[in-house]
Amino acid sequence: MEYGFASHLVLWSIVALSAVGLVATLGASWAMVKGAAYKD
């Protein structure tokens, strides 16, 4: 039971970090595109 919980915790941590990284990447890309659009 504890091992299963630990493995799930690790899995969800990886998923959460991946989601945060993806959102941050998309946010940065969107910000650059908007900045370029306003600059142009």
Contacts in CASP RR format, 6 or more apart in sequence:
PFRMAT RR
TARGET T0000
AUTHOR 0000-0000-0000
METHOD contacts of the structure
MODEL  1
MEYGFASHLVLWSIVALSAVGLVATLGASWAMVKGAAYKD
END
